[in-house]
Amino acid sequence: MNRVQVRIAAAGAVVLSLAALAVGCGGGSTADAESQGKIDLVAYSTPETSYAKLIPAFNQTSAGKGVTFTQSYGASGDQSRAVAAGQAADVVHFALEPDIARLVDAKLVSPNWDQNQYNGIVANTEVVFVVRKGNPKHITSWDDLVKPGVEVITPNPFTSGGARWNIMAAYGAELKEGKTPAQAQRYLSDLFHNVPVQDDKASAALQTFTGGKGDVLLAYEQDALLAQESGADIQLVYPPQTIEIQTPIATTTKASSSAKAFVKWLYTDQAQTILAETGYRPVVSSDESAFARAFPDAGNPTLFTIDDVDPGGWDDVMTTFFDPENSIMQKIEGSIGVSTSS
Amino acid sequence: MTTVALPRRRASGAALPSAAPGVAITYLSVIVLLPLAALLWQSQKGGADAFWQAVSSPDAAAALELTLGAALLVALNNAVFGTLIAWMIVRDSFPGKGIVNSLIDLPFALPTVVAGLTLLTLYGPYSPIGLNITYTRTAVVLALLFETLPFVIRSVQPVLLELDREMEEAAASLGARGHVVFRRIVLPNLLPAILSGMALAFARAVGEYGSVVMLSGNVPFSTEVASVHIYSQIQSDYVTGATAMSIVLLAISLAVLLSISALHRRSSKHVH
């Protein structure tokens, strides 16, 4: 190559790589123009096993014939942020309501998303205790978790949506037992002094526990049941009182008609039965028996919801408990360092 | 790997095509400068007060302290053992030397979460060798040692290869003992490479997330490192805090890289 050729080649390379970058960035927006019959599903990680069965079943129905899916699973907060930042999505299914609220703020989901018979909740689960087989530390109640020498594994509430459910379960259970809010906060502080590892997400916490660390893991019932089925040496303990975890689903403002049909179908008995078979508690009341059939040993603790704990719901709770600068959990995390900093 | 060691003058000889500077600058802008500028712009959105508050809060300060301390420890450790390993590979001959030489870069190829998982299995509660040190500060250092292994070795190795053995032989023939030859002849020649390897290891350690998040336990004030702290701020939609903290990490790494580079310039002036 002579010098002129080299120069042209170099300039060409720059143009090509810039063009490649531009195409890479714009890829998301070209996809939704022809999204009739194609659904981009963005969800948190644990329903993946459910959707693996739900999607083929939907394709068997008349509404779902020929509909194709792209599926994306990950930590709830990460997924929500990705959609807010532009990831293509027709259907979003998250672990907690604030992750949908973020998309409402971004004008990607209608503010009326929860105006249906089920308040936008597609499946329930609950916070349970996971212990080692045989329950060697005899863990049966929330009080057992704050005893000296008991190691509790729960993810970090500032990185994990699952951890926030765990904390509201513990706090709410104390209130239900007649404690004052101040006493319940004191309980949370005691609890976190027994937490030696705070993983970044619920799945990592489960891994830490099955890896041998800790006496009790606070987990979603659905996650724990699946882990047990896949052979982990663990046992579920149902506390006397616990929170009902409500997982919200919504279609985005640019969702195709098939996406709306899919979400509608998820509330049918057929779909709710599949959800029950994969460890979720159905929201359609006619199908509660499906869960009982699938998990005959599952306990039935007294359930409360996030609105029972705080009438302001997640909006309030996120500020009072989980604000990173000034909140109940931020103070508790700060107090841990004072006594155990090594 | 010796990115820090810049030659003083443009080498004479083959000339680059005249489009090259334009290409290089465009490329650097798109890949590095633009994202860094965006980060800087994002971090000052909350104002100076918010910035300061984000990086000086007790938990942020504790995370920074742990991260910088561990990174420094790891860099120093690498200086000693990295040089030793480089020496072994260049100067000694032993069976399987080629394999050892190729093994060194593997930590770069291994996804950091896999590294974390592997170390967790090896040094966790069910450790097959009976050593449980996970979820402690020691585990943080261990993960960082694994991730930063190649830097010093790979920056020292080429210098050692080119080092004129006659200098050492001359010193020895004049009666200098082995350790004196090493201290007076070899070490001064290797020092710039060791320092730049250390600086890279330090910078890499400061930003490490994947392996540390699995091994450390992430308990604030105890085992939470800066990158995990930043992640928790992002998860709490506290972007100002996350970017402010990142800027501090970048500034410290930049200062380290620049001062190593300055040191190197001074020492190369000294030699010539």
Interface residues (C-beta under 8 A of the other chain):
Chain A: R3 V6 R7 A10 A11 A13 V14 S17 L18 L21 G77 D78 R81 R102 N156 F158 T159 S160 V195 P196 V197 Q198 D199 D200 A204 G211 G212 K213 F322 D323 P324 E325 E333 G334 I336 G337 V338 T340 S341 S342
Chain B: P17 S18 A19 A20 G22 V23 T26 Y27 V30 Q53 S57 P58 D59 A62 L120 T121 G124 P125 Y126 T134 Y135 T136 R137 V213 M214 G217 N218 V219 P220 F221 S222 E224 V228 Y231 S232 Q233 I234 Q235 S236 D237 Y238 G241
